[in-house]
């Protein structure tokens, strides 16, 4: 034996990932041919969402909504009844689209389970859409059936009478022959109908706002979604191994708070779908209320919370003011929009045990991309973290050349969780995919250690509290108003929401802004209506090629904002 003992060198992150994804490991990666590309996929992952749901049945509490509770097994059995209803009474089969438009009710989860277990495609519609947008989404997706709650039923009634859709009513305010549970009373207890669901079958369509025109339907396969879920698991194992922590069964059931909408991938993937394998209790909120959230964290012993910066900031504020016991909270995750570095520090200081984490992801990547948490996040609060193990990132210049660390350019991503393409938009798909790489439209750089920093956007988008808003769509709505001649829409900073919608108009001197906003409210979701509107008596400034100088208008609006 030597006179001195040599301490083993600590493993690098890449070495830990290689170890955890190697042969025989639970998260072993293997090359798989998907289309024309070879990607890294999890060998031991369920082949479909249907298998994921079936494999995780049990007596643990799964869904909590006010005084209602479902176990994992009860949720599966009710989903089987809904699937039988869809197949028998509505003729839904593999590949058919079925839309869901409602608040975060348990029925959203049950319907999604049924739809995807049949091999049909769940269309997660934005519940904030107004009738015009709702009608567009139903027609664009070609949905055969719609699950809708009372508020959405009322909006549906204002859609064109030519819209043909079979409706299942969820929690209607008055007796309705289409009411879900009444329909299910005729079904009784049944097994989940048989369906041959394959890994690369389409599973979901989520709508995302683009820089111009109507929202685009993001089509993801069963494998895309499962890969995202397993990637988060792997990230947790890697983080634990790097800290020298051996995974162990939790002393009590983990619990998460669902306060973000299920029609966004943060809510559907990071909160809801990630709960199955860990048998995590999911407590649903009807709408965001930070004081109510603090009460639920205490009562239900919530261990994790994931939400955009505006909501986690609200919770930080309440944590400082309340006498609620929030000590069970272990992680406060971000999603949908970047956090200010100061909020990152406040999360670490405001809760007894909770550390912040966040990541960069898109609807198109099924919410994964990069991740960072704990001390690394506190040290790099402006970073979105390192890449997921099933994804590759690169930064390119305007000529398409790959840039070295530290240089800014457009972020591209490829890998197993990246979506299949936009629904019925081949011309857009041809623009956004380059040799299997997806162009994100984000301006970013990678540092020497592989940490990603998002610094700007190429796409003409506003991200307001986690909601993507296409400037072109808002401009189109403004130009429909008779007194508006020209319109430029852009983002202005907002302390709580990150960005707010603003517009500069060349318009009639007699324009009534209250009437304009009321008009916009009939054509746009509430969050898309500009908070700030400036009116110019002259045509808006343009470049020699005729493009409006939006940056100049934004700078003028920024200078005119009241200073705190």
C-alpha positions in Angstrom: 0.0 0.0 0.0 1.4 3.4 -0.9 2.4 5.8 1.9 -0.1 8.4 0.6 -3.6 7.9 -0.6 -4.6 9.6 -3.8 -8.1 11.0 -3.9 -10.0 10.1 -7.0 -10.5 13.0 -9.4 -14.2 14.1 -9.4 -16.0 13.1 -12.5 -16.9 15.7 -15.0 -20.6 16.2 -16.0 -19.9 14.5 -19.4 -18.4 11.5 -17.6 -21.4 11.3 -15.3 -23.8 11.5 -18.2 -21.9 8.8 -20.1 -22.0 6.6 -17.0 -25.8 7.0 -16.4 -26.7 6.5 -20.0 -24.3 3.5 -20.7 -25.3 -0.1 -21.3 -27.5 -1.7 -18.7 -28.4 1.6 -17.0 -32.0 2.7 -16.5 -31.5 5.7 -18.8 -29.4 3.9 -21.4 -29.3 5.7 -24.7 -29.2 4.0 -28.1 -29.2 5.3 -31.7 -32.6 5.2 -33.4 -33.5 6.0 -36.9 -36.4 8.5 -37.0 -37.3 9.5 -40.5 -34.0 10.2 -42.3 -32.1 11.1 -39.1 -30.4 9.0 -36.4 -31.1 10.3 -32.9 -30.2 9.3 -29.3 -33.2 7.6 -27.7 -33.8 6.1 -24.2 -33.7 2.3 -24.6 -35.9 1.5 -21.6 -38.5 4.3 -22.0 -42.2 3.4 -22.6 -42.9 3.1 -26.3 -46.0 5.4 -26.0 -47.9 7.6 -23.6 -50.5 4.8 -23.3 -47.8 2.5 -22.0 -46.6 5.2 -19.6 -50.1 5.6 -18.2 -50.8 1.9 -17.9 -47.4 1.1 -16.3 -47.9 3.7 -13.5 -51.4 2.7 -12.2 -51.6 2.6 -8.4 -53.3 3.7 -5.3 -51.3 6.9 -4.7 -53.1 10.2 -5.0 -52.6 11.7 -8.4 -55.0 14.6 -9.1 -56.3 17.0 -6.4 -58.8 19.8 -7.4 -60.4 21.6 -4.5 -62.3 18.8 -2.6 -61.9 16.2 -5.5 -59.2 13.5 -5.6 -58.2 10.8 -8.0 -55.6 8.1 -7.6 -53.5 7.1 -10.5 -55.6 4.0 -11.0 -58.9 5.9 -10.8 -57.6 8.4 -13.4 -56.7 5.5 -15.7 -60.2 3.9 -15.3 -62.0 7.1 -15.9 -59.8 7.8 -19.0 -60.7 4.3 -20.3 -64.4 5.2 -20.0 -63.8 8.4 -22.0 -61.8 6.5 -24.6 -64.6 4.1 -25.0 -67.1 7.0 -25.4 -64.9 8.6 -28.0 -64.4 5.4 -30.0 -68.0 4.1 -29.7 -70.1 7.2 -29.9 -67.9 9.7 -31.8 -66.0 7.4 -34.1 -62.6 8.5 -32.9 -59.7 6.4 -34.0 -56.0 6.5 -34.6 -54.8 9.8 -36.1 -58.1 11.6 -35.5 -57.8 15.0 -33.8 -59.6 15.7 -30.6 -59.4 19.2 -29.1 -59.4 20.2 -25.4 -60.3 23.8 -24.4 -60.8 24.4 -20.7 -59.3 25.5 -17.4 -57.0 23.2 -15.5 -59.8 20.9 -14.5 -59.1 17.2 -13.8 -61.2 16.4 -17.0 -58.3 18.0 -19.1 -56.0 15.3 -17.8 -58.5 12.5 -18.2 -59.4 13.5 -21.7 -55.8 13.8 -22.7 -55.1 10.3 -21.3 -58.0 8.9 -23.3 -57.2 10.6 -26.6 -53.5 9.7 -26.7 -54.1 6.2 -25.5 -56.4 5.6 -28.5 -53.6 6.8 -30.8 -55.6 9.9 -31.6 -54.0 13.3 -31.5 -54.8 15.6 -28.6 -55.1 19.3 -29.7 -54.3 21.4 -26.7 -56.1 24.7 -27.5 -55.3 27.9 -25.8 -58.2 28.5 -23.4 -57.7 32.3 -23.6 -58.5 32.4 -27.3 -61.5 34.4 -28.3 -64.2 32.9 -30.7 -62.3 33.9 -33.9 -59.1 32.2 -32.7 -61.0 29.2 -31.3 -62.7 28.7 -34.7 -59.4 28.9 -36.5 -57.8 26.3 -34.3 -60.6 23.9 -34.7 -60.8 24.3 -38.4 -57.0 24.2 -38.9 -56.5 21.0 -36.8 -59.6 19.4 -38.3 -60.7 18.3 -34.9 -63.5 15.7 -34.8 -64.5 16.3 -31.1 -64.1 19.2 -28.7 -64.0 18.9 -24.9 -65.0 22.4 -23.6 -65.9 23.9 -20.2 -68.6 26.5 -19.7 -66.6 29.6 -20.7 -65.4 27.9 -23.9 -68.9 26.7 -24.7 -70.1 30.3 -24.6 -67.3 31.3 -27.0 -68.0 28.4 -29.2 -71.6 29.7 -29.5 -70.2 32.9 -31.1 -68.3 30.9 -33.7 -69.6 30.5 -37.3 -72.7 28.3 -37.6 -70.8 26.6 -40.4 -68.3 25.2 -37.9 -69.0 21.5 -37.6 -67.7 20.0 -34.4 -69.0 17.3 -31.9 -68.9 18.7 -28.4 -68.5 17.2 -25.0 -69.4 19.6 -22.2 -67.3 19.8 -19.1 -68.8 21.3 -15.9 -71.5 23.2 -17.7 -73.4 25.8 -15.6 -76.8 24.3 -16.6 -78.1 20.8 -17.6 -76.6 19.8 -20.9 -77.2 16.6 -22.8 -73.6 16.7 -23.9 -72.2 16.8 -20.3 -69.3 14.4 -19.9 -70.2 12.5 -16.7 -73.8 12.1 -17.8 -72.5 10.5 -21.1 -70.1 8.3 -19.1 -72.9 7.0 -16.9 -74.0 5.0 -20.0 -70.6 3.5 -20.4 -70.0 1.9 -17.0 -66.6 0.4 -16.1 -64.7 -0.7 -19.1 -61.2 -1.6 -20.2 -59.1 0.9 -22.3 -60.0 0.1 -25.9 -57.3 -1.7 -27.8 -55.0 0.5 -30.0 -51.7 0.0 -31.7 -49.8 3.1 -30.7 -46.2 3.3 -32.1 -43.3 5.6 -30.9 -43.3 7.8 -33.9 -47.1 8.2 -34.2 -48.2 11.9 -33.7 -49.6 12.4 -30.2 -50.3 16.1 -29.8 -50.8 19.5 -31.5 -49.9 22.5 -29.4 -50.5 25.9 -31.0 -47.7 28.5 -30.8 -47.7 32.1 -31.9 -45.3 32.9 -34.8 -43.8 36.2 -35.8 -46.4 36.6 -38.5 -49.9 35.4 -39.3 -51.9 32.8 -37.4 -50.6 30.5 -34.7 -49.0 27.3 -36.0 -49.8 23.8 -34.8 -46.7 22.0 -33.4 -47.0 18.3 -34.0 -45.1 16.0 -31.6 -44.8 12.3 -31.6 -45.2 9.9 -28.7 -41.4 9.5 -28.7 -40.8 13.2 -28.7 -42.8 13.6 -25.5 -41.4 10.5 -23.7 -37.9 11.6 -24.5 -38.5 15.0 -22.8 -39.9 13.3 -19.7 -36.9 10.9 -19.4 -34.5 13.8 -20.0 -35.8 15.6 -16.9 -35.3 12.4 -15.0 -31.8 12.0 -16.3 -31.0 15.7 -15.4 -32.1 15.0 -11.8 -29.8 11.9 -11.6 -26.9 13.8 -13.1 -27.3 16.7 -10.6 -27.5 14.3 -7.7 -24.4 12.3 -8.8 -22.4 15.5 -9.2 -23.3 16.5 -5.6 -22.5 13.0 -4.4 -26.1 12.2 -3.5 -27.4 8.7 -4.1 -31.0 8.5 -5.2 -33.4 7.3 -2.5 -37.1 6.9 -2.2 -38.7 10.0 -0.7 -39.9 9.8 2.9 -43.4 11.0 1.7 -45.2 11.4 -1.6 -43.8 14.3 -3.7 -46.3 16.9 -4.7 -46.4 19.6 -7.3 -48.6 22.6 -7.8 -50.3 23.0 -11.2 -50.8 26.7 -11.6 -49.7 27.2 -15.3 -52.1 26.3 -18.1 -52.1 22.7 -19.3 -52.3 24.0 -22.9 -48.7 25.1 -22.5 -45.9 22.4 -22.5 -44.6 23.7 -19.1 -48.0 22.7 -17.6 -48.6 19.6 -19.6 -45.1 18.2 -19.7 -43.0 19.6 -16.8 -45.9 19.4 -14.3 -48.5 16.9 -15.4 -46.8 14.2 -17.5 -43.7 14.3 -15.4 -45.8 13.2 -12.4 -46.5 9.6 -13.5 -43.2 7.8 -13.0 -42.4 9.5 -9.7 -46.0 8.9 -8.5 -46.2 12.6 -7.7 -49.4 14.2 -6.5 -50.6 17.1 -8.7 -52.6 19.9 -7.1 -54.6 21.9 -9.7 -55.4 25.6 -9.4 -58.4 27.1 -11.3 -56.5 30.3 -11.8 -53.3 31.9 -10.3 -53.6 33.5 -6.9 -50.3 33.7 -4.9 -52.0 33.7 -1.5 -54.1 30.7 -2.4 -50.9 29.0 -3.8 -49.2 29.5 -0.5 -52.1 28.0 1.4 -52.1 24.9 -0.9 -48.3 24.5 -0.5 -48.8 24.4 3.2 -52.0 22.2 3.2 -50.9 19.7 0.5 -47.2 19.7 1.4 -46.1 20.8 -2.0 -42.5 19.9 -2.9 -42.1 21.5 -6.3 -43.5 24.5 -8.3 -42.8 25.3 -11.9 -44.0 28.6 -13.5 -43.0 31.6 -15.5 -41.0 34.4 -13.8 -44.1 36.5 -13.1 -45.7 33.8 -11.0 -42.6 32.7 -9.1 -41.9 36.3 -8.4 -45.4 36.6 -6.9 -44.7 33.5 -4.7 -41.4 35.1 -3.5 -43.3 38.2 -2.4 -45.9 36.1 -0.6 -43.2 34.0 1.1 -41.8 37.1 2.6 -45.1 38.3 3.9 -47.0 35.2 5.0 -46.8 33.0 8.1 -47.7 30.0 6.0 -45.3 27.0 6.4 -43.7 26.6 3.0 -40.8 24.5 4.2 -41.8 21.4 2.2 -41.0 23.3 -1.0 -37.7 21.9 -2.4 -37.6 23.4 -5.9 -38.9 26.5 -7.6 -38.6 26.0 -11.4 -38.8 28.4 -14.2 -40.3 28.1 -17.7 -41.8 30.1 -20.5 -39.8 33.3 -19.9 -36.4 34.2 -18.4 -36.1 35.3 -14.8 -34.3 38.5 -13.8 -31.1 37.6 -12.0 -32.3 39.3 -8.8 -35.3 37.0 -8.6 -33.0 34.0 -8.8 -31.2 35.2 -5.7 -34.4 36.0 -3.9 -35.7 32.4 -4.4 -32.6 31.1 -2.8 -33.1 33.5 0.1 -36.9 33.4 0.5 -37.6 29.7 1.2 -36.3 27.4 3.9 -35.0 24.6 1.5 -36.1 25.5 -2.0 -33.4 26.2 -4.6 -34.2 27.8 -8.0 -33.9 26.0 -11.3 -34.8 26.9 -14.8 -34.2 25.9 -18.4 -34.6 26.9 -22.0 -37.1 25.0 -24.1 -39.8 25.6 -26.6 -43.1 24.0 -27.6 -41.2 22.7 -30.6 -38.7 20.9 -28.3 -41.4 19.6 -26.0 -40.2 22.0 -23.2 -36.7 20.6 -22.9 -33.5 22.1 -24.2 -31.2 23.2 -21.5 -31.4 23.1 -17.7 -29.7 24.7 -14.7 -30.4 24.7 -11.0 -29.2 25.0 -7.5 -25.8 26.5 -6.8 -24.9 26.6 -10.5 -27.9 28.7 -11.2 -27.1 31.0 -8.3 -23.6 31.5 -9.8 -24.9 32.0 -13.4 -28.4 33.6 -12.9 -28.4 34.8 -16.5 -27.8 31.4 -18.0 -30.4 28.9 -19.2 -28.0 26.0 -18.5 -26.4 23.1 -20.4 -28.0 21.0 -23.1 -30.2 17.9 -22.5 -28.5 14.6 -23.3 -30.8 13.8 -26.2 -30.3 17.2 -27.9 -27.5 19.0 -29.7 -27.1 22.8 -29.8 -25.1 25.0 -32.1 -24.8 28.7 -32.8 -24.6 29.9 -36.4 -24.0 33.2 -38.2 -26.1 34.7 -41.0 -24.2 32.6 -43.6 -24.9 29.4 -41.6 -21.4 28.9 -40.3 -21.0 27.4 -36.8 -19.7 30.0 -34.3 -17.2 29.3 -31.5 -17.9 29.7 -27.8 -18.7 33.3 -26.7 -19.9 34.5 -30.1 -23.5 35.4 -30.7 -25.7 34.0 -33.4 -28.9 32.1 -34.0 -29.5 29.1 -31.8 -30.2 25.8 -33.6 -31.3 22.5 -32.0 -31.8 18.9 -33.1 -32.5 15.6 -31.3 -35.1 13.2 -30.1 -37.6 15.6 -28.4 -37.7 18.1 -31.4 -41.2 18.1 -33.0 -42.1 16.5 -36.3 -43.1 19.8 -38.0 -45.9 22.3 -38.1 -49.4 21.0 -38.9 -50.2 21.5 -42.6 -47.4 24.1 -43.0 -44.8 22.5 -45.4 -43.6 25.9 -46.6 -42.8 26.9 -43.0 -41.2 23.6 -42.2 -38.9 24.1 -45.3 -37.7 27.4 -43.8 -37.1 26.3 -40.2 -35.4 23.0 -40.7 -31.8 22.8 -42.0 -30.4 19.3 -42.4 -32.3 18.1 -39.4 -31.5 21.2 -37.3 -34.4 23.4 -36.1 -33.9 27.2 -36.3 -35.2 28.6 -33.0 -35.2 32.3 -33.9 -33.3 33.0 -30.6 -30.0 34.9 -30.6 -27.7 33.2 -28.1 -24.2 32.2 -27.3 -22.6 29.2 -25.5 -19.7 29.7 -23.1 -16.6 27.6 -22.8 -18.4 25.2 -20.4 -21.4 24.7 -22.6 -23.8 27.0 -20.7 -26.4 28.7 -22.9 -27.2 32.4 -22.7 -30.3 33.7 -24.6 -29.7 37.4 -25.4 -32.3 38.4 -28.1 -34.9 37.2 -30.6 -34.8 37.1 -34.4 -38.5 36.4 -34.6 -40.8 39.3 -34.1 -42.2 37.9 -30.9 -43.2 39.2 -27.5 -43.1 36.9 -24.5 -45.5 38.2 -21.9 -45.6 36.1 -18.7 -44.7 33.0 -20.6 -47.2 33.6 -23.4 -45.7 33.9 -26.9 -47.4 36.8 -28.9 -46.8 37.2 -32.6 -46.5 40.9 -33.4 -47.8 40.3 -36.9 -51.1 38.9 -35.6 -51.7 41.9 -33.3 -50.8 44.3 -36.1 -53.3 42.5 -38.4 -56.1 43.0 -35.8 -55.2 46.6 -35.3 -55.3 47.3 -39.1 -58.9 45.9 -39.2 -60.0 48.9 -37.2 -61.2 51.7 -39.5 -59.4 54.6 -37.8 -56.0 52.8 -37.9 -53.9 53.3 -41.0 -50.5 51.8 -40.0 -49.5 49.8 -36.9 -46.2 48.6 -35.4 -46.3 46.3 -32.4 -43.3 45.7 -30.1 -42.3 44.7 -26.6 -41.8 47.1 -23.7 -40.2 45.9 -20.4 -42.4 44.9 -17.5 -41.1 44.2 -14.0 -43.6 41.4 -13.3 -44.4 39.9 -16.7 -41.0 40.4 -18.4 -42.5 42.1 -21.5 -45.7 43.9 -22.3 -47.4 44.5 -25.6 -47.1 48.0 -27.0 -48.1 49.6 -30.3 -47.5 52.8 -32.2 -50.2 53.7 -34.7 -50.6 56.1 -37.5 -54.3 56.8 -37.0 -57.2 59.2 -37.2 -56.9 62.1 -34.8 -60.4 61.2 -33.5 -59.5 57.6 -32.7 -61.1 56.4 -29.4 -58.5 54.1 -27.7 -61.1 52.5 -25.4 -63.3 51.6 -28.3 -60.2 50.3 -30.1 -59.3 48.0 -27.2 -62.9 46.8 -27.0 -62.7 45.9 -30.7 -59.4 44.1 -30.2 -60.9 42.1 -27.3 -63.3 40.6 -29.8 -60.5 39.4 -32.1 -57.6 38.7 -29.8 -57.0 36.9 -26.5 -56.8 39.3 -23.6 -53.1 39.0 -23.1 -52.5 40.0 -26.8 -54.3 43.4 -26.5 -51.7 46.1 -26.3 -51.3 47.7 -22.9 -49.4 50.7 -24.3 -50.7 52.5 -27.4 -49.1 55.6 -28.9 -50.7 57.5 -31.7 -48.7 59.3 -34.4 -50.4 62.0 -36.5 -47.9 61.2 -39.3 -47.1 58.0 -41.3 -44.7 55.7 -39.4 -41.0 56.0 -40.3 -39.8 53.4 -42.8 -36.5 52.1 -44.3 -35.7 52.7 -48.0 -37.2 49.3 -48.7 -40.5 50.2 -47.0 -40.1 48.4 -43.7 -41.3 50.2 -40.6 -38.5 51.2 -38.3 -39.9 49.4 -35.3 -36.8 49.6 -33.2 -36.9 53.4 -33.4 -40.5 53.5 -32.4 -39.8 51.2 -29.5 -36.9 53.4 -28.3 -39.3 56.5 -28.4 -41.9 54.6 -26.4 -39.3 53.4 -23.9 -38.1 57.0 -23.4 -41.6 58.1 -22.8 -42.4 55.5 -20.1 -42.7 56.9 -16.6 -39.6 56.4 -14.5 -40.1 54.7 -11.1 
